[in-house]
Amino acid sequence: ETGVTQTPRHLVMGMTNKKSLKCEQHLGHNAMYWYKQSAKKPLELMFVYNFKEQTENNSVPSRFSPECPNSSHLFLHLHTLQPEDSALYLCASSQDLPRGGFFYGYTFGSGTRLTVV
Amino acid sequence: DAKTTQPPSMDCAEGRAANLPCNHSTISGNEYVYWYRQIHSQGPQYIIHGLKNNETNEMASLIITEDRKSSTLILPHATLRDTAVYYCIVTGNQFYFGTGTSLTVIP
């Protein structure tokens, strides 16, 4: 247990479904992140939140909609996904944002394995 | 942000030391080197970090060259559970994981 909890661990959804991924951290961190990892590919940063405010959206399609109601919780709402969206979705948190110099680093959750059928 | 270069894959015999290299020739004076690893289908896990001195913890040792242009992560006695992708990261405005080195520990 890392201190970052993601649910569900596995999710299978049809292309017309709506589902949500949940991430929760009780580490007192101020920043939270969503990453996507497709098979055999590097981690792709999707969204960054700092003190509940979105600070980064890396050209993610609108069928992915993040929500950060407070610094401890992060959601990823999924709607009308495509089979190529099947991937491991990882949530991470950190005390602050990386700005060069010392950084406290990320704590990752175990991920949600998403399969779109 | 400084970029890193790692070999795509390495093998290591169980019980031997695994030495994973990383080049970061454009590193700036205040940028740290971090190492994470990702065991299959799990989230990356922090291993160690350093600025210019060598560092050691219960998981690994980090050796940084004097010019700071490269570093080596050392797993002193590799076990099968150390099979993972190892990422070398230099702090910048983004924490970029890259493709890492896939380490396979062989029985």
Interface residues (C-beta under 8 A of the other chain):
Chain A: T2 V4 P42 L43 L45 L88 L90 C91 A92 P98 R99 G100 G101 F102 F103 G105 Y106 T107 F108 G109 S110 G111 R113
Chain B: D1 S28 N30 E31 Y32 Y34 Y36 S41 Q42 G43 P44 Q45 Y46 H49 L51 T91 G92 N93 Q94 F95 F97 G98 T99 G100
